[in-house]
Amino acid sequence: MRRISWLLVSGSLLAFPAHAQNDDGEETIETVAPASPGDGQDYTPADFARFSPNSALDMVQQIPGFTIQQGDERRGLGQGGDNVLINGERVSGKSNDAVTTLGRISAANVIRIEVRDAASLDIPGLSGQVVNVVAETTGVSGNFAWNPQFRARITNPRLTNGEISVSGTQGAFDYTLSLSNTDDSFRGGAEGPELVVDPAGQVVGFHDEVATFSGDEPVLSGTFRYDGPGSSIGNLNLSYGRRYFRGSEDSARTGQGLPDRTRFFRDREDEWNFEISGDFEFALGPGRLKLIGLRGFERSPFETSLITDFVDDTPSIGDLFVRTLDEGEWIARAEYGWQMGGDWQVAVEGALNTLDVRSQLSALDANGDFQPIILPNSNSRVEEERAEVNITYGRPLGPSLTLQASIGGEYSTIMQSGANGLTRSFYRPKGFVSLAWQASENLDVRARVEREVGQLDFSDFVASTNIGSDSQDAGNPNLVPPQSWNYEIEATQQLGAFGSVTARLYYEQISDIVDQIPLGATAEAPGNIDSAKRYGLEWNSTFNFDPLGWRGGRLDVELTLQRSRVRDPLTGENRPISNDTQRDIEIELRHDIPATDWAWGLEYEDYREATGFRLTQTNFFRTQAPFVGAYIEHKDVFGLRVRGGVYNILDRDEDFTRTFFVNRRDGPVAFIEDRTREFGPIFSFQVSGSF
């Protein structure tokens, strides 16, 4: 996004005002007062009336200069999490993320939405702007949405993407029941040529490829809230989900000194998972105690096959890789908070995480049967026992300055069974200091310094193979958790009736980062590199055109510009972290036509990531054009909101290049695969409503 036009950057500094009508029925503009770190900004349902929202999510997504930041997927619960609160509380559980929870709160139940600075709240670990949705469940209400999608080429229609939820109250209990298939419901497909080029630039092979992918992730869940005696509060979350993935790639191939042939690649997963979690909070002594528990489990069986048939009498060749992952998690956490010259909290958490891996690699023999191949370190159990303690303190330092600080530590023991099993223990200090400063009536500035402890992917301990990309990881039992010093400064500038912009600069100094490293003379696996750096800019802004005379028009811009650097363990040269995000841009121009239920919009997306590095190859994914779409929306079709859109208007292709080396990546190039795939226009349809 470094070359984005100055017009977009400077013109998108702003936000939208609220709309009302005067006594003559003419539309007027009501400007919302600027925010401050202590008082923040409050929105009422009337501020979002122009968008005809069905849910709290529809409202939050229209707040100027605000982006829902979901907490990183991690073992345990820890501090922080999503930057969304419901009635002043963090979203309970792990399967209930902020987007999911907001989508299940009917817009009719929203009383107001508060935007606050995290440092001003008595919730440790949060940073930046935080939204608190104040809602009240009355009677029985519900939301539903259906989002079919159709592609012009290859791909079957996506007809299963949707959700329905019902919320209600019964005495002291509030409940929400939902059935959804939204997070990982997709249909994709693309086709195109792949050229194989030798080091001299001569084409030595040609592949004509067709690929299709599909996935569904139905989840049945229930959340229950109990307003107990006195001020006690309890929450219970139950969820059961399935995940189905199917992938295929058929490739007609010529050249490379082989007979003409057809390559068939198949990939599938059939997962099931569940989560049971709950918490109970009550007054105790001078403060409040919150007890939290969670049990989660996931079984993920994978199967990948690759078979090549030749046009002549050459016997077929092929591989089959089968793997089952069983992941378990147990968490117990206690938080005690009180006031004494400020807000204090002590938190203690214990967790047990397990991963059982069973793998089998087989090769096709001359009779067309798969025969097992020994894959060392492919079956193992990894177990982590972890405990952490944090003490957090926050208080105002003056009328315009607020402090929050935390100090703590994490102790873990990681045990691995199997041929290369090890038992190791780690202690890692952690904590942060954050400040929120109201520099002026219209400018809020936030700064944060944090010592963060990362987490390991247990699958990296165990050997695996990717037969589609012809690569194999040996498994690395010597991995240690990464750590980093994180520095950030964030500012929100209010511009009166024109709006606001939020910008964040950040820098991460990482030690023991996990990236691909060589193991011995021929093997490789994810491993630790001594140090790395990552820095970037995040920008979120909304420009409202009403004050300039174009009523109902607004422009939203979200972008991330990021760079990273690590010393390559093979070559010793500086390079980016493998496949790290470098640019992510989302722009939407929307017009809600005044005095009608119609709206239209244009959407723009562009993404770029760094080169991926392995021992014997590099890979680079790129796009030649941005992803552009257009939609038209009617907000009241028999009480429903209906939207139709067409996307990939500029016919963006997906290009992927892999460079293979004779031996290792520090040697001469063997050949290059350069692939271009087209997927054509995408037509989407959305219908949503509430009851």
C-alpha positions in Angstrom: 0.0 0.0 0.0 3.1 2.3 -0.1 2.0 3.5 -3.5 -1.7 4.2 -2.6 -2.8 7.5 -3.9 -2.5 10.5 -1.6 -6.2 11.3 -2.4 -7.3 8.0 -0.7 -5.0 8.4 2.2 -5.7 12.0 3.0 -9.4 12.0 2.0 -10.3 9.0 4.2 -9.5 10.7 7.5 -13.1 11.1 8.5 -16.3 9.5 9.8 -20.1 9.7 9.5 -22.5 11.8 11.5 -26.0 10.7 12.6 -29.1 11.5 10.5 -32.4 12.9 11.6 -35.3 14.8 10.2 -36.6 18.2 11.1 -40.2 19.2 11.5 -40.6 19.7 7.8 -39.4 16.2 7.0 -36.1 17.4 5.6 -33.0 15.3 6.4 -30.5 17.0 8.7 -27.1 16.1 10.1 -26.5 15.5 13.8 -22.8 15.6 14.7 -21.7 13.1 17.3 -19.5 14.7 20.0 -15.7 13.8 19.9 -14.4 11.0 22.1 -12.1 11.3 25.1 -10.1 8.6 26.8 -12.3 8.6 29.9 -15.8 9.3 28.5 -15.3 7.8 25.1 -18.0 7.9 22.4 -21.6 6.6 22.8 -23.8 5.5 19.8 -27.5 4.8 20.0 -29.5 2.6 17.6 -30.7 5.8 15.8 -27.1 6.5 14.7 -27.2 3.3 12.6 -30.7 3.6 11.3 -29.5 4.4 7.7 -28.0 0.9 7.5 -31.1 -0.9 8.7 -29.0 -3.3 10.9 -30.3 -6.7 11.9 -27.7 -7.4 14.5 -25.2 -5.7 16.8 -22.5 -6.8 14.4 -24.1 -4.8 11.6 -23.8 -1.8 13.9 -20.3 -2.3 15.2 -19.0 -2.7 11.6 -20.2 0.8 10.8 -18.4 2.6 13.7 -16.0 5.0 12.1 -12.3 4.3 12.6 -12.9 1.1 14.5 -11.9 -2.5 13.5 -12.8 -5.6 15.4 -9.5 -7.1 16.6 -9.8 -10.8 17.4 -7.4 -12.2 19.9 -4.7 -14.6 18.5 -5.6 -18.3 18.6 -3.7 -19.6 21.5 -3.7 -22.3 24.1 -5.1 -21.1 27.4 -7.1 -17.9 27.9 -4.7 -15.3 29.3 -5.3 -11.6 29.3 -6.8 -9.4 26.7 -8.6 -11.1 23.8 -11.1 -9.5 21.4 -11.5 -5.8 21.6 -15.3 -6.2 22.1 -17.2 -6.3 25.4 -20.8 -7.3 26.0 -22.4 -5.4 28.9 -18.9 -4.6 30.2 -17.6 -8.2 30.1 -15.2 -10.1 27.9 -16.8 -12.6 25.5 -17.0 -15.8 27.4 -15.3 -19.0 26.2 -13.0 -19.6 23.2 -15.4 -20.9 20.5 -17.5 -17.6 20.9 -15.4 -15.0 19.2 -16.5 -11.4 19.0 -17.8 -11.5 15.4 -19.9 -14.6 16.2 -21.3 -13.2 19.4 -22.2 -9.8 18.0 -24.0 -11.5 15.0 -26.3 -13.3 17.4 -27.4 -10.1 19.3 -30.5 -8.7 17.7 -30.3 -5.0 16.8 -33.6 -4.5 18.6 -31.9 -5.5 21.9 -29.0 -3.0 21.6 -29.4 -0.1 24.0 -26.2 1.7 23.1 -22.7 1.0 21.9 -19.8 2.6 23.8 -16.3 3.2 22.3 -13.7 3.4 25.1 -9.9 3.4 25.4 -8.7 0.0 26.8 -6.4 1.7 29.4 -9.5 3.4 31.0 -11.2 0.0 31.6 -10.8 -2.4 34.4 -10.1 -5.3 32.1 -6.4 -6.2 31.9 -4.6 -7.0 28.7 -6.8 -5.0 26.3 -5.2 -2.3 24.2 -6.4 0.4 21.8 -10.0 1.2 21.2 -12.6 -1.1 22.7 -16.3 -1.4 22.0 -18.8 -2.2 24.7 -22.2 -3.3 23.5 -24.9 -2.6 26.1 -27.8 -4.9 25.3 -30.8 -6.4 27.0 -32.6 -9.5 26.1 -36.4 -9.2 26.3 -38.7 -11.9 25.2 -37.6 -14.1 22.3 -35.8 -12.8 19.3 -33.6 -14.1 16.6 -31.4 -13.4 13.5 -30.8 -15.3 10.4 -28.7 -14.9 7.3 -28.2 -16.9 4.0 -25.2 -16.1 1.7 -25.2 -18.2 -1.4 -22.4 -17.6 -4.0 -22.0 -18.6 -7.6 -18.8 -18.7 -9.7 -18.7 -18.5 -13.5 -16.1 -21.2 -13.9 -15.5 -24.7 -12.6 -16.9 -24.3 -9.1 -20.1 -25.7 -7.8 -22.4 -23.1 -6.2 -22.1 -22.4 -2.5 -25.5 -22.9 -1.1 -24.8 -23.8 2.5 -23.4 -20.6 4.0 -25.8 -19.3 6.6 -26.8 -19.0 10.3 -29.8 -18.8 12.4 -29.9 -17.9 16.1 -32.5 -17.5 18.8 -32.1 -15.6 22.0 -34.5 -15.3 24.9 -34.8 -15.0 28.7 -36.4 -17.3 31.2 -36.4 -16.0 34.7 -32.8 -15.4 35.8 -31.4 -17.1 32.6 -30.6 -15.6 29.2 -29.9 -18.0 26.4 -28.8 -18.0 22.8 -29.1 -21.1 20.6 -27.6 -21.1 17.1 -26.8 -23.2 14.1 -24.2 -21.8 11.8 -22.1 -22.7 8.8 -20.3 -19.4 8.0 -16.7 -19.5 9.2 -15.3 -22.0 6.8 -18.0 -22.5 4.2 -16.7 -21.9 0.8 -16.5 -23.2 -2.8 -13.5 -22.3 -4.9 -12.0 -23.3 -8.2 -9.4 -22.1 -10.8 -7.7 -23.2 -13.9 -4.7 -22.3 -16.0 -1.3 -23.2 -17.2 1.9 -23.9 -15.3 5.2 -23.6 -17.1 8.3 -25.4 -16.1 11.4 -23.3 -17.0 15.1 -24.3 -16.8 17.8 -22.0 -15.5 18.4 -20.7 -19.0 14.8 -19.6 -19.4 13.7 -22.4 -21.7 10.3 -24.0 -21.3 10.9 -27.7 -20.6 7.4 -28.6 -19.3 3.8 -27.6 -19.6 1.0 -28.4 -17.1 -2.7 -27.7 -17.8 -4.3 -27.6 -14.4 -7.8 -27.5 -13.0 -8.3 -27.2 -9.2 -11.4 -27.1 -7.0 -11.8 -26.7 -3.3 -14.8 -26.8 -0.9 -15.4 -26.6 2.8 -18.1 -26.5 5.4 -18.0 -26.0 9.1 -21.4 -26.5 10.7 -21.5 -25.6 14.4 -24.3 -26.1 16.9 -23.9 -24.0 20.0 -25.7 -22.7 23.0 -24.7 -19.9 25.4 -26.4 -19.4 28.8 -26.1 -16.5 31.2 -27.3 -16.6 34.8 -27.9 -13.6 37.0 -27.5 -15.2 40.3 -28.2 -14.0 43.8 -26.8 -10.6 44.7 -24.4 -9.5 42.0 -23.2 -12.9 41.0 -23.1 -13.8 37.3 -22.6 -17.1 35.5 -22.0 -18.1 31.9 -22.1 -21.5 30.2 -21.0 -22.2 26.6 -21.6 -25.4 24.7 -20.6 -26.1 21.1 -20.3 -29.1 18.8 -18.9 -28.6 15.3 -17.8 -30.6 12.2 -15.4 -29.5 9.5 -15.4 -31.0 6.0 -12.8 -30.1 3.4 -12.3 -31.4 -0.1 -9.6 -30.4 -2.5 -8.7 -31.7 -6.0 -6.2 -30.8 -8.7 -6.1 -32.5 -12.1 -3.1 -31.7 -14.2 -2.3 -32.8 -17.8 1.5 -32.7 -18.2 4.0 -32.8 -21.0 7.8 -32.4 -21.1 10.6 -32.7 -18.5 11.9 -35.9 -20.2 8.8 -37.9 -19.2 6.0 -39.4 -21.3 2.7 -37.4 -21.4 0.9 -38.0 -18.2 -2.1 -36.9 -16.0 -1.6 -36.1 -12.3 -4.4 -36.4 -9.8 -4.2 -34.8 -6.4 -6.8 -35.2 -3.7 -7.0 -33.7 -0.2 -9.7 -34.2 2.4 -10.4 -33.7 6.1 -13.4 -34.8 8.3 -13.0 -33.1 11.7 -15.3 -33.0 14.7 -14.8 -30.9 17.8 -16.5 -29.8 21.0 -16.1 -27.2 23.7 -17.6 -26.9 27.2 -16.7 -23.7 29.1 -18.1 -21.6 31.8 -17.4 -18.9 34.4 -18.9 -17.7 37.6 -18.2 -14.2 39.1 -19.3 -13.1 42.6 -18.4 -10.6 45.3 -15.8 -11.7 47.8 -14.3 -9.4 50.5 -13.3 -6.0 49.1 -13.5 -7.2 45.5 -14.8 -9.8 43.0 -13.7 -13.3 42.2 -14.2 -14.9 38.8 -13.7 -18.6 38.3 -13.3 -19.9 34.7 -13.1 -23.5 33.3 -12.8 -24.9 29.8 -12.6 -28.3 28.2 -12.1 -28.6 24.5 -11.3 -31.4 22.1 -10.7 -31.8 18.3 -10.2 -34.8 16.2 -8.9 -34.1 12.7 -8.3 -37.0 10.2 -6.5 -35.9 7.0 -6.0 -37.9 3.8 -3.9 -36.7 0.9 -3.2 -38.7 -2.3 -1.2 -38.0 -5.4 -1.3 -40.4 -8.4 0.3 -39.9 -11.8 -1.0 -42.0 -14.8 1.1 -42.1 -18.0 -0.2 -42.4 -21.6 2.2 -45.2 -22.5 2.9 -48.4 -20.6 4.9 -46.7 -17.8 3.4 -47.9 -14.5 1.5 -45.3 -12.5 3.3 -43.7 -9.5 1.7 -42.2 -6.4 1.8 -41.5 -2.7 -0.7 -41.5 0.1 -0.4 -39.7 3.4 -2.9 -40.3 6.2 -2.7 -38.4 9.5 -5.0 -38.1 12.5 -4.6 -35.3 15.0 -6.3 -35.4 18.4 -6.0 -32.1 20.3 -7.2 -31.7 23.8 -7.3 -28.7 26.2 -8.1 -28.2 29.9 -8.1 -24.8 31.5 -8.7 -23.5 35.0 -8.4 -19.8 35.7 -9.2 -17.5 38.6 -9.3 -13.7 38.5 -9.7 -11.5 41.6 -10.1 -7.7 41.2 -10.4 -4.9 43.8 -9.9 -1.2 44.1 -7.2 0.3 46.3 -5.8 3.5 44.9 -6.7 2.2 41.5 -7.9 -1.0 39.9 -6.0 -4.2 40.8 -6.4 -7.7 39.6 -4.5 -10.9 40.3 -5.0 -13.8 37.8 -3.8 -17.4 38.1 -4.2 -19.9 35.2 -3.3 -23.5 34.8 -3.7 -25.5 31.6 -3.0 -28.9 30.1 -2.7 -29.2 26.4 -2.2 -32.5 24.5 -1.6 -33.5 20.9 -1.6 -37.1 19.7 -0.4 -37.7 16.1 -0.7 -40.8 14.1 0.7 -40.7 10.5 1.3 -43.1 7.7 3.1 -42.5 4.4 2.6 -45.1 1.6 3.8 -45.4 -2.0 2.1 -47.1 -5.0 3.8 -50.3 -6.1 3.9 -52.0 -9.5 0.6 -53.7 -8.8 -1.2 -50.5 -8.1 -1.4 -51.0 -4.3 -0.2 -48.6 -1.7 2.7 -50.0 0.4 3.8 -48.3 3.7 7.0 -46.3 3.9 8.8 -45.7 7.1 8.5 -42.0 8.1 10.6 -41.5 11.2 9.2 -39.4 14.1 5.7 -39.4 12.5 3.8 -40.9 15.5 4.0 -39.1 18.8 2.2 -37.5 21.8 3.1 -33.9 22.9 1.8 -32.7 26.2 2.2 -29.3 27.8 1.5 -28.4 31.4 1.5 -24.6 31.8 0.9 -22.2 34.6 0.9 -18.4 34.6 0.4 -15.6 37.2 -0.3 -11.9 36.4 -0.8 -8.9 38.6 -2.4 -5.8 36.9 -2.8 -2.3 38.1 -4.6 0.7 36.5 -5.4 4.2 37.5 -5.8 7.7 36.1 -2.6 9.8 36.5 -4.4 13.0 35.8 -7.5 14.4 34.1 -6.2 13.4 30.7 -3.8 10.5 31.3 -4.5 6.9 32.3 -2.1 4.1 33.2 -2.4 0.3 33.1 0.5 -2.0 33.9 0.9 -5.7 34.4 3.7 -8.0 35.5 3.7 -11.8 35.5 5.3 -15.0 34.4 4.6 -18.3 32.7 6.0 -21.7 33.5 5.6 -24.7 31.3 6.8 -28.2 30.9 6.6 -29.8 27.4 6.8 -33.6 27.2 7.1 -35.5 23.9 6.9 -39.3 23.6 8.3 -41.3 20.7 11.7 -41.9 19.2 12.9 -38.3 19.7 10.9 -37.5 22.8 12.2 -34.9 25.2 11.0 -33.3 28.4 11.8 -29.6 28.9 10.7 -26.8 31.2 10.6 -23.1 30.5 10.1 -19.9 32.6 9.2 -16.7 30.7 8.5 -13.3 32.3 5.7 -11.3 30.7 3.9 -8.0 31.2 3.1 -4.6 29.7 2.7 -0.9 30.4 0.1 1.1 28.5 -0.8 4.8 28.6 -3.9 6.6 27.2 -3.5 10.4 26.8 -6.2 12.9 25.7 -3.7 15.3 24.0 -6.6 17.6 23.0 -10.3 17.7 22.8 -10.1 15.8 19.5 -6.9 13.8 19.7 -6.4 10.6 21.7 -3.0 9.0 21.9 -2.2 5.5 23.3 1.2 3.9 23.8 2.1 0.4 24.9 5.2 -1.6 25.7 4.8 -5.4 26.1 6.9 -8.4 26.8 5.0 -11.2 25.1 5.5 -15.0 25.1 4.5 -16.8 22.0 3.3 -20.4 21.7 4.4 -23.4 19.7 2.5 -25.4 17.2 2.8 -28.9 18.6 2.5 -30.3 15.0 6.0 -28.9 14.3 7.4 -31.5 16.8 6.3 -34.4 14.6 7.4 -35.3 11.1 5.0 -34.7 8.2 4.9 -34.6 4.5 3.2 -32.5 1.9 3.0 -34.7 -1.2 1.3 -31.9 -3.2 4.3 -29.6 -2.9 6.8 -32.4 -2.8 8.2 -31.3 0.6 8.8 -32.9 4.0 9.4 -31.7 7.5 11.5 -34.0 9.8 9.9 -32.8 13.0 11.8 -30.8 15.6 11.6 -31.8 19.3 14.0 -29.0 20.2 11.6 -26.1 19.6 11.4 -23.4 22.2 8.6 -20.8 22.6 9.4 -17.4 20.9 9.4 -14.2 22.9 9.2 -10.6 21.8 9.3 -7.0 23.0 6.4 -5.2 21.3 6.2 -1.4 21.0 3.2 0.5 19.6 1.7 3.9 19.5 -1.9 4.5 18.3 -3.8 7.7 17.8 -7.4 8.6 17.0 -8.0 12.1 15.5 -11.6 13.4 15.6 -12.5 15.9 12.9 -15.8 17.1 14.1 -18.6 16.6 11.6 -16.2 15.1 9.1 -15.2 12.2 11.3 -12.1 10.4 12.6 -9.1 8.4 11.7 -7.2 5.8 13.7 -3.5 4.9 13.0 -1.2 2.5 14.7 2.6 2.2 14.4 4.2 -0.9 15.8 7.6 -2.6 16.2 8.4 -6.1 17.4 11.8 -7.3 18.4 11.5 -11.1 18.4 13.8 -13.8 19.8 13.7 -17.5 19.0 11.2 -16.9 16.2 9.9 -20.0 14.5 10.7 -20.3 10.8 12.0 -23.0 8.5 15.5 -24.2 9.3 17.9 -26.9 8.0 18.4 -30.0 10.2 21.5 -31.9 9.4 22.8 -32.4 5.9 19.4 -33.1 4.1 16.5 -32.5 6.5 14.5 -29.4 7.4 11.7 -28.5 9.8 10.3 -25.5 11.6 12.8 -24.3 14.1 14.1 -21.4 16.1 16.1 -18.5 14.7 17.9 -16.2 17.2 16.2 -12.9 16.4 13.9 -11.2 14.0 12.2 -7.8 13.5 8.7 -6.9 12.4 7.3 -3.4 12.0 4.4 -1.7 10.3 1.5 0.7 10.1 -2.3 -0.1 10.5 -4.8 2.5 9.3 -8.5 2.6 9.7 -10.6 5.6 8.6 -14.0 6.6 7.4 -14.8 9.6 5.2 -18.4 10.8 5.2 -19.4 12.9 2.2 -22.6 14.4 3.7 -20.9 17.7 4.8 -19.6 18.1 1.2 -23.1 17.7 -0.3 -23.2 14.0 -1.3 -25.7 12.7 1.3 -25.4 9.1 2.2 -21.9 8.6 0.7 -19.0 7.3 2.7 -15.5 5.8 2.1 -13.9 3.3 4.5 -10.2 2.5 4.3 -8.4 -0.3 6.2 -4.8 -1.0 5.5 -1.8 -2.8 6.9 1.7 -2.1 5.7 4.3 -4.5 7.2 7.9 -5.4 6.8 10.0 -8.0 8.6 13.6 -9.1 8.7 15.4 -12.2 9.8 18.9 -13.7 9.1 18.5 -16.7 6.9 19.9 -19.8 8.8 21.1 -21.3 5.5 22.6 -18.4 3.6 23.3 -15.9 6.4 21.6 -13.1 4.5 18.8 -10.9 5.7 15.4 -11.8 4.3 11.7 -11.4 5.3 10.0 -13.9 7.7 8.6 -16.6 5.5 5.2 -15.8 4.0 4.8 -12.8 6.3 2.0 -10.4 5.4 3.5 -7.3 3.6 0.4 -5.4 2.5 -3.4 -5.8 3.2 -5.8 -3.2 1.9 -9.6 -3.0 2.0 -11.5 -0.1 0.7 -15.3 0.3 0.4 -17.2 3.2 -1.2 -20.9 3.1 -0.1 -23.9 5.2 -0.9 -27.1 5.0 1.1 -29.5 6.8 -1.3 -31.4 9.4 0.8 -35.2 8.9 1.3 -35.0 5.4 -0.1 -34.2 1.9 1.1 -31.6 1.5 -1.6 -27.8 1.4 -1.2 -24.9 0.6 -3.6 -21.2 0.1 -3.1 -17.8 -0.7 -4.5 -15.2 -2.8 -2.7 -11.5 -3.1 -3.3 -9.0 -5.6 -1.8 -5.3 -6.1 -2.3 -3.0 -8.5 -0.5 0.7 -9.3 -0.8 2.9 -11.6 1.3 6.6 -12.2 1.4 8.4 -15.1 -0.3 8.3 -18.5 1.5 11.6 -20.2 2.1 12.4 -23.9 2.5 15.6 -25.9 2.3 15.5 -26.7 -1.4 12.9 -24.3 -2.8 11.3 -20.9 -2.5 7.7 -20.0 -3.2 6.0 -16.7 -4.0 2.3 -16.0 -4.3 1.2 -12.8 -6.1 -1.8 -11.3 -7.9 -1.7 -9.1 -11.0 -4.7 -7.0 -10.2 -6.7 -6.1 -7.1 -10.0 -7.9 -6.2 -12.8 -5.5 -7.0 -16.5 -5.9 -6.5 -19.8 -4.0 -6.7 -23.1 -4.5 -4.9 -26.6 -3.2 -4.7 -28.7 -3.5 -1.5 -32.3 -3.1 -0.6 -33.0 -2.8 3.2 -36.6 -3.7 3.3 -37.8 -6.5 1.0 -40.8 -7.8 3.0 -38.8 -6.9 6.1 -35.5 -8.5 4.9 -32.2 -6.9 3.9 -31.2 -8.2 0.5 -27.9 -7.6 -1.3 -26.6 -8.8 -4.7 -23.1 -8.4 -5.9 -20.5 -9.3 -8.6 -16.9 -9.6 -7.6 -13.5 -10.0 -9.4 -14.6 -7.5 -11.9 -11.0 -6.9 -13.0 -10.5 -10.6 -13.6 -7.7 -11.0 -11.1 -5.6 -14.1 -11.6 -3.7 -16.1 -8.9 0.0 -16.5 -9.8 2.3 -18.8 -7.9 6.0 -19.3 -8.6 8.2 -22.0 -7.0 12.0 -22.1 -7.6 13.7 -25.5 -7.0 17.4 -25.8 -6.4 19.8 -28.6 -7.4 20.6 -29.3 -3.8 20.0 -26.6 -1.2 18.8 -23.1 -1.7 22.3 -21.7 -1.5 23.2 -23.6 -4.7 22.3 -23.4 -8.4 18.7 -23.4 -9.6 17.3 -26.7 -11.0 14.1 -25.4 -12.5 11.2 -23.0 -11.9 7.4 -23.7 -11.9 5.4 -20.6 -12.9 1.6 -21.0 -12.5 -1.3 -18.7 -13.5 -4.8 -19.6 -12.6 -8.1 -17.8 -13.5 -11.3 -18.1 -11.5 -13.5 -15.5 -13.3 -16.3 -13.4 -11.8 -18.1 -14.3 -8.6 -21.8 -13.6 -8.0 -23.0 -13.3 -4.5 -26.5 -13.0 -2.9 -27.2 -12.2 0.7 -30.5 -12.1 2.6 -30.7 -11.4 6.3 -33.4 -10.6 8.8 -34.5 -10.7 12.4 -37.6 -11.9 14.3 
